[in-house]
Amino acid sequence: GAEDPIELLFGTSPDGKYFAMRRGTPTVAEIDYGTYSRVPVAPFSWRDSILWPFSIVDLAELRIERPGEHPLDLTYDFISEKWTAQLRGEDVTRRLNVQRANILANKLEELRVARWLGPEAREAALRLEHPALIIDAAYRATDKDGNPAGTRHSVITLAPASLSPRNQLYFGRLSGSLDYFLIDKASYGQIDVRLLED
């Protein structure tokens, strides 16, 4: 069917030409080096650009952390569309901009990676030692029969790729994944929002 994977085999000849064939077929095609060199070979290159399985329906809590600030703890109920907010153990729900919180949840659900970098991205690892933003999402989990089974967490950690004021990219890592990633400045700006009003 249309969903069946296609396995391609690549090879070179002694005179430096490049060839490709689909496994199971007798046809061999000569391809140019440009085509050959653009085929991603690392498994992380084939990952979906959607960052995480963020589900607003199952969302129970969000914790937003920035350096030098107290974490903002939010709870959410999809059925009632109700948010609560706590800062330093104090209820600050009255200061919460609910519209911004709803937009943030939608942006987190749609968040896409500009590029997966794989597990060996040294510069990303160094930058993420001093993150600019950490978002911890807790989801209501269910067992195989659909009964409540506590919560499960996913955490994204983000840091600017450069300290330049004109920085356009952010390194990131998702908990439970070995691969680092990049997101662009526009995507970062959509999730680095201030939810409390004075």
Salt bridges, closest charged atoms under 4 A:
GLU7 OE2 - ARG23 NE 3.01
GLU69 OE1 - ARG194 NH1 2.83
ASP73 OD1 - ARG63 NE 2.62
GLU123 OE2 - ARG127 NE 3.28
ASP136 OD1 - HIS153 ND1 2.72
ASP145 OD2 - LYS144 NZ 3.89
ASP179 OD2 - ARG47 NH1 3.01
ASP192 OD1 - ARG66 NE 2.89
GLU197 OE2 - ARG100 NH2 3.85
ASP198 OD1 - ARG95 NH2 4.00
